Amino acid sequence: MEQIVELKNVTKVIKGRTIIDDISFQVNKGEVFGFLGPNGAGKTTTIRMIVGLMDMTKGDILIGGASIKTDFEEAVRHIGAIVENPEMYKFLTGYQNLIHYARMTTGITKEKIAEIIELVGLTDRINDKVKTYSLGMRQRLGLAQCLLHDPQVLILDEPTNGLDPAGIREIRDYVRRLAREKNMAVIVSSHLLSEMEMMCDRIGIIQDGRLVDVQQIKEFIQGSGTAFELEVIPSKQALAVLQNHYPEARITSYRDGVTIELRKLEIPGLVKILVEEGFQIFGIKESGKTLEDRFLEVTGEKEGAIRG
């Protein structure tokens, strides 16, 4: 895949405090890159530096090979972005807003505007005033605004904030469609990890201003081994026995049993141990992890996880 965005040893210091600490990663054309992190980790600060709203203390950011620091206009020419909330003139119609923004860039035709309006699904409401739009419709109009100049990179900071489930699904579908059909690189920051799991190809996790990991999302979710759920009674005593026999395994308990991360070949031996110890086993199943599970593990926020 062709690289379009590159962060090179980017650092941001504010009032003597290091907010972003030497982070580097790349984003490719045609992929959706999820940017994840706890509140205050530095996601929005990083995005503001990528789009040129905030200066870097050290390092550089390249967009399409052009440096944000030394060739700003050429670099940002490739970017469309919504940072936090899209701002519109509410007393104008959606179409009038797009005409206004189109004047800022040369070569945007009425045919191009009509194409973008259809792409984001606003054809039926584009001539209504923005003050009558729902939040989801405003988000779609914001997307249309970002796409007018055919950017190679689309950056969306919390694009689903305040949306209902139908609106969230719409935004997710649009993002996937843009990456696939327009070969566009999309960088998305969101707290909705279940949506990020369905939307993204790769993810980068930032914590305390440092980049913790960058991986393909499937590999990241499966990266810590296979988890198995055991419905076993009494579960608390079973937890203690398993901790003793598998001190390196990650084990969690729930009301009716335990979850343990092991290789599949080790499960028969585990069953034998529990049976010989007099435990009743009512079921064993492989438990697929979610992005939320892995995110909480990596950022150290998972409660109830026990290591022997």
C-alpha positions as CSV (number, residue, x, y, z in Angstrom):
1,M,0.0,0.0,0.0
2,E,1.1,3.5,-0.8
3,Q,2.0,5.7,2.3
4,I,0.4,9.1,2.4
5,V,0.8,10.3,6.0
6,E,4.0,10.0,8.1
7,L,4.7,11.2,11.6
8,K,8.4,11.4,12.4
9,N,9.5,11.6,16.0
10,V,6.8,14.2,16.8
11,T,7.0,15.8,20.2
12,K,4.8,18.5,21.8
13,V,5.8,20.3,25.0
14,I,3.5,22.8,26.6
15,K,4.6,24.9,29.6
16,G,7.4,22.4,30.3
17,R,5.1,19.4,30.2
18,T,5.6,16.8,27.4
19,I,2.1,16.2,26.0
20,I,3.2,14.2,23.0
21,D,6.4,12.2,23.4
22,D,8.4,11.2,20.2
23,I,5.6,9.4,18.3
24,S,6.1,8.0,14.8
25,F,3.7,6.1,12.5
26,Q,2.5,6.0,8.9
27,V,-1.0,5.8,7.3
28,N,-1.5,4.3,3.8
29,K,-3.9,5.2,1.0
30,G,-7.1,3.2,1.0
31,E,-7.1,2.3,4.7
32,V,-9.0,3.4,7.8
33,F,-6.6,4.0,10.6
34,G,-8.1,4.2,14.1
35,F,-6.4,6.5,16.6
36,L,-7.2,5.3,20.1
37,G,-6.3,6.3,23.6
38,P,-7.8,7.1,27.1
39,N,-9.0,10.7,27.8
40,G,-6.1,13.1,27.9
41,A,-3.8,10.7,26.1
42,G,-3.0,13.2,23.3
43,K,-5.2,12.1,20.4
44,T,-6.7,15.5,19.6
45,T,-3.4,17.3,20.2
46,T,-1.8,14.9,17.6
47,I,-4.6,15.5,15.2
48,R,-4.3,19.3,15.6
49,M,-0.6,19.0,14.7
50,I,-1.4,16.9,11.6
51,V,-3.8,19.5,10.3
52,G,-1.5,22.5,11.2
53,L,-3.7,23.9,14.0
54,M,-0.9,23.4,16.5
55,D,2.9,23.6,16.1
56,M,5.2,20.8,16.9
57,T,8.1,21.2,19.4
58,K,10.2,18.6,17.6
59,G,9.8,16.2,14.7
60,D,7.9,16.5,11.4
61,I,4.7,15.4,9.7
62,L,4.6,14.7,6.0
63,I,1.4,14.6,4.0
64,G,1.9,13.3,0.5
65,G,5.6,13.9,0.9
66,A,5.1,17.6,1.9
67,S,6.2,18.8,5.3
68,I,3.6,20.5,7.5
69,K,6.5,22.6,8.9
70,T,8.3,23.7,5.7
71,D,5.6,23.4,3.0
72,F,2.4,23.9,4.9
73,E,0.1,24.9,2.0
74,E,1.1,21.9,-0.2
75,A,0.7,19.5,2.8
76,V,-2.7,20.7,3.9
77,R,-4.0,20.7,0.3
78,H,-4.3,16.9,0.6
79,I,-6.3,17.0,3.9
80,G,-10.0,17.2,4.7
81,A,-10.8,17.2,8.4
82,I,-13.5,17.6,11.1
83,V,-11.8,18.3,14.4
84,E,-14.4,17.9,17.2
85,N,-17.6,19.4,15.7
86,P,-18.3,20.6,12.1
87,E,-19.2,24.3,12.2
88,M,-21.9,25.5,9.7
89,Y,-23.8,28.7,9.0
90,K,-27.2,27.6,10.5
91,F,-29.2,30.4,8.8
92,L,-28.0,29.1,5.3
93,T,-29.1,26.0,3.6
94,G,-26.8,23.0,3.3
95,Y,-26.2,23.8,-0.4
96,Q,-25.4,27.4,0.4
97,N,-22.9,26.3,3.0
98,L,-21.2,24.1,0.4
99,I,-21.1,26.9,-2.2
100,H,-19.5,29.1,0.4
101,Y,-16.8,26.6,1.2
102,A,-16.3,25.8,-2.5
103,R,-15.2,29.4,-3.1
104,M,-12.1,28.8,-1.0
105,T,-10.7,26.3,-3.5
106,T,-10.5,26.7,-7.3
107,G,-11.9,24.2,-9.7
108,I,-14.9,22.9,-7.7
109,T,-17.8,22.7,-10.1
110,K,-21.6,22.4,-9.4
111,E,-21.4,18.9,-10.8
112,K,-18.7,18.0,-8.2
113,I,-20.9,19.5,-5.4
114,A,-23.9,17.4,-6.6
115,E,-21.7,14.3,-6.6
116,I,-20.6,14.8,-3.0
117,I,-24.1,15.6,-1.8
118,E,-25.3,12.3,-3.2
119,L,-22.3,10.5,-1.7
120,V,-23.2,11.6,1.8
121,G,-26.9,11.0,1.3
122,L,-28.2,14.6,1.7
123,T,-29.9,15.0,-1.7
124,D,-33.4,15.3,-0.3
125,R,-32.5,17.9,2.4
126,I,-29.7,19.9,0.9
127,N,-31.9,22.9,0.2
128,D,-33.2,23.1,3.8
129,K,-31.6,25.4,6.3
130,V,-29.0,23.9,8.5
131,K,-30.8,24.9,11.7
132,T,-33.4,22.3,10.8
133,Y,-30.8,19.5,10.5
134,S,-30.4,16.7,13.0
135,L,-26.9,16.2,14.4
136,G,-26.4,13.3,12.1
137,M,-27.3,15.4,9.1
138,R,-24.8,18.1,10.2
139,Q,-22.1,15.5,10.5
140,R,-22.9,14.4,6.9
141,L,-22.8,18.0,5.7
142,G,-19.5,18.4,7.5
143,L,-18.2,15.3,5.6
144,A,-19.4,16.8,2.3
145,Q,-17.5,20.0,3.2
146,C,-14.3,18.0,3.8
147,L,-14.6,16.1,0.5
148,L,-15.2,19.0,-1.9
149,H,-11.6,19.4,-2.9
150,D,-10.9,15.6,-3.3
151,P,-8.5,15.2,-0.4
152,Q,-6.2,12.2,-0.2
153,V,-6.5,12.2,3.6
154,L,-9.7,12.5,5.7
155,I,-9.3,13.1,9.4
156,L,-12.3,12.7,11.7
157,D,-12.0,13.5,15.4
158,E,-14.9,11.8,17.3
159,P,-17.2,11.8,14.2
160,T,-20.0,9.9,16.0
161,N,-20.3,12.1,19.1
162,G,-24.0,12.6,20.0
163,L,-25.3,10.4,17.2
164,D,-28.0,7.7,17.6
165,P,-27.2,4.1,16.5
166,A,-28.5,4.7,13.0
167,G,-26.4,7.8,12.5
168,I,-23.3,6.0,13.9
169,R,-23.8,3.2,11.3
170,E,-24.2,5.7,8.5
171,I,-20.9,7.5,9.3
172,R,-19.2,4.1,9.6
173,D,-20.5,3.0,6.2
174,Y,-19.5,6.3,4.6
175,V,-16.0,6.1,6.0
176,R,-15.5,2.5,4.7
177,R,-16.9,3.5,1.3
178,L,-14.6,6.5,1.0
179,A,-11.5,4.4,1.8
180,R,-12.6,1.7,-0.6
181,E,-13.9,3.7,-3.6
182,K,-11.8,6.8,-3.4
183,N,-8.5,5.1,-2.2
184,M,-8.5,7.7,0.6
185,A,-6.6,7.4,3.8
186,V,-9.0,8.0,6.7
187,I,-7.8,8.7,10.3
188,V,-10.5,8.3,12.9
189,S,-10.4,9.1,16.6
190,S,-13.3,7.7,18.7
191,H,-14.2,6.4,22.1
192,L,-16.7,3.9,20.6
193,L,-14.4,0.9,20.4
194,S,-17.1,-1.4,19.1
195,E,-17.5,0.9,16.1
196,M,-13.8,1.3,15.6
197,E,-13.5,-2.5,15.5
198,M,-16.0,-2.6,12.6
199,M,-14.6,0.4,10.8
200,C,-10.8,0.3,11.0
201,D,-8.1,-1.7,9.2
202,R,-5.3,-0.7,11.5
203,I,-5.1,1.0,14.9
204,G,-2.6,3.0,16.8
205,I,-2.9,3.3,20.6
206,I,-1.6,6.4,22.4
207,Q,-1.2,6.6,26.2
208,D,0.3,9.4,28.2
209,G,1.5,11.0,25.0
210,R,3.4,7.9,23.9
211,L,2.5,5.5,21.1
212,V,1.9,2.1,22.7
213,D,1.2,0.0,19.6
214,V,0.3,0.0,15.9
215,Q,-1.2,-3.1,14.4
216,Q,-3.7,-4.6,12.0
217,I,-6.9,-4.7,14.0
218,K,-7.4,-8.4,13.7
219,E,-3.9,-9.2,14.7
220,F,-4.1,-6.8,17.7
221,I,-7.4,-8.4,19.0
222,Q,-6.0,-11.9,18.6
223,G,-2.5,-11.0,19.8
224,S,-2.5,-12.3,23.3
225,G,-3.6,-15.8,22.6
226,T,-6.9,-17.6,22.7
227,A,-9.3,-17.2,25.6
228,F,-11.5,-20.0,26.8
229,E,-14.6,-19.7,29.1
230,L,-15.1,-22.5,31.5
231,E,-18.5,-22.9,33.3
232,V,-17.2,-24.6,36.5
233,I,-18.5,-24.9,40.1
234,P,-17.3,-23.7,42.5
235,S,-15.7,-21.0,40.4
236,K,-13.7,-19.2,43.0
237,Q,-11.9,-22.3,44.1
238,A,-11.3,-23.3,40.5
239,L,-9.7,-19.9,39.9
240,A,-7.2,-20.5,42.7
241,V,-6.4,-24.0,41.4
242,L,-5.8,-22.7,37.9
243,Q,-3.6,-19.8,39.2
244,N,-1.5,-22.4,40.9
245,H,-1.1,-24.6,37.8
246,Y,-0.9,-21.8,35.2
247,P,1.0,-19.0,36.9
248,E,1.8,-17.2,33.6
249,A,-1.7,-17.3,32.2
250,R,-4.1,-14.4,32.3
251,I,-7.2,-15.5,34.2
252,T,-10.4,-13.7,34.9
253,S,-13.4,-14.9,37.0
254,Y,-17.1,-14.3,36.5
255,R,-20.1,-15.5,38.3
256,D,-20.4,-19.0,36.9
257,G,-16.9,-19.7,35.9
258,V,-13.5,-18.5,34.7
259,T,-11.8,-17.3,31.5
260,I,-8.3,-18.4,30.8
261,E,-5.9,-17.6,28.0
262,L,-4.1,-20.8,26.9
263,R,-3.1,-22.7,23.7
264,K,-5.9,-25.0,22.6
265,L,-3.7,-28.1,23.0
266,E,-3.5,-27.3,26.8
267,I,-7.2,-27.5,27.4
268,P,-7.5,-31.3,27.8
269,G,-4.8,-31.1,30.5
270,L,-6.7,-28.3,32.2
271,V,-9.9,-30.3,32.2
272,K,-8.1,-33.3,33.7
273,I,-6.7,-31.2,36.5
274,L,-10.1,-29.7,37.4
275,V,-11.9,-33.1,37.3
276,E,-9.3,-34.8,39.5
277,E,-9.7,-31.9,42.0
278,G,-13.4,-32.7,42.2
279,F,-14.8,-29.7,40.2
280,Q,-18.0,-29.9,38.1
281,I,-17.5,-28.7,34.5
282,F,-20.6,-27.8,32.6
283,G,-19.1,-26.3,29.5
284,I,-16.1,-25.0,27.7
285,K,-16.1,-22.6,24.8
286,E,-13.6,-20.5,22.9
287,S,-14.1,-16.8,23.7
288,G,-13.4,-14.3,21.0
289,K,-11.9,-11.0,22.3
290,T,-13.2,-7.6,21.3
291,L,-11.2,-4.5,20.6
292,E,-12.4,-3.1,24.0
293,D,-11.0,-6.1,25.8
294,R,-7.6,-5.7,24.2
295,F,-7.6,-2.0,24.5
296,L,-8.2,-2.1,28.2
297,E,-5.5,-4.8,28.6
298,V,-2.9,-2.7,26.8
299,T,-3.7,0.5,28.5
300,G,-3.8,-1.2,31.9
301,E,-7.4,-0.2,32.7
302,K,-9.0,-3.7,32.8
303,E,-10.5,-4.5,36.2
304,G,-10.6,-8.1,37.5
305,A,-7.7,-9.4,35.4
306,I,-5.4,-11.5,37.6
307,R,-1.9,-12.7,36.8
308,G,-0.5,-15.4,38.9
